[in-house]
Amino acid sequence: MTKVVGWALLLAAGVVSLSLAASVLDGQGTENWILPAQLASVAVLGGIVGAVLPGFVRGTTGRRVALGAAYGVAAGLVGVLVFFLLLSGFDGA
């Protein structure tokens, strides 16, 4: 059950964080920082989820944080894919 909660939290954050990063960083000279900021934020959130939910990833605390951060980046990339598909559809841009 802990894995389901962790993945649901990370996937929701991955989808929402791109819009939040774009709303903050959508300006002249900062638009290139939207994707790195989004991925960094979900990596940090993934590390926190890995540390707080010990059933999400097994192992030592350092390993849980590292794998949680990697899973956060994966969830962020899924969020980018979902956002792209919603924006341009399956036919492409």
C-alpha positions in Angstrom: 0.0 0.0 0.0 2.9 2.3 0.7 4.2 1.9 -2.8 0.8 2.9 -4.3 0.7 6.0 -2.1 4.2 7.0 -3.0 3.7 6.5 -6.7 0.4 8.3 -6.7 2.0 11.3 -4.9 5.0 11.4 -7.3 2.9 11.1 -10.4 0.5 13.8 -9.3 3.5 16.0 -8.4 5.1 15.2 -11.8 2.0 16.4 -13.7 1.3 19.5 -11.6 4.9 20.6 -11.1 5.4 21.4 -14.8 2.5 23.9 -14.8 3.7 25.4 -11.5 7.3 25.8 -12.8 6.0 27.3 -16.0 3.8 29.8 -14.2 6.8 31.0 -12.1 9.5 30.9 -14.7 7.7 32.0 -17.8 9.5 35.2 -18.5 12.1 36.7 -20.7 15.3 34.9 -20.2 14.0 32.3 -17.7 11.9 30.1 -20.0 14.8 27.7 -20.5 14.8 26.9 -16.7 11.3 25.5 -16.6 12.1 21.9 -17.3 15.3 21.7 -15.1 13.4 23.4 -12.2 10.5 21.0 -12.6 12.8 17.9 -12.7 14.8 19.2 -9.7 11.6 19.8 -7.7 10.2 16.3 -8.3 13.6 14.8 -7.5 13.6 16.6 -4.2 10.1 15.5 -3.5 11.0 11.9 -4.5 13.9 11.9 -2.1 11.6 13.1 0.7 9.0 10.5 -0.2 11.7 7.8 -0.2 13.0 8.9 3.2 9.6 9.3 4.8 7.9 6.2 3.4 10.3 3.3 4.2 8.0 0.8 2.4 8.2 2.7 -0.8 11.8 1.7 -1.4 13.7 -0.8 0.7 17.3 -0.4 1.9 19.3 2.1 3.9 18.2 5.7 4.2 20.7 6.9 1.7 19.6 4.3 -0.9 15.9 5.1 -0.2 16.6 8.8 -0.8 18.6 8.2 -4.0 16.0 5.8 -5.5 13.2 8.1 -4.4 14.9 11.0 -6.2 15.3 8.8 -9.3 11.7 7.7 -9.2 10.7 11.4 -8.8 12.6 12.3 -12.0 10.8 9.4 -13.8 7.5 10.7 -12.5 8.5 14.2 -13.7 9.2 12.9 -17.2 5.8 11.1 -17.2 4.3 14.5 -16.3 6.1 16.2 -19.2 4.8 13.5 -21.6 1.3 13.8 -20.3 1.5 17.6 -20.6 2.8 17.4 -24.1 0.1 14.9 -25.2 -2.6 17.1 -23.7 -1.2 20.2 -25.4 -0.6 18.8 -28.9 -2.6 15.6 -29.0 -1.5 12.3 -30.6 -1.2 13.8 -34.1 1.8 16.0 -33.0 2.3 19.7 -33.0 
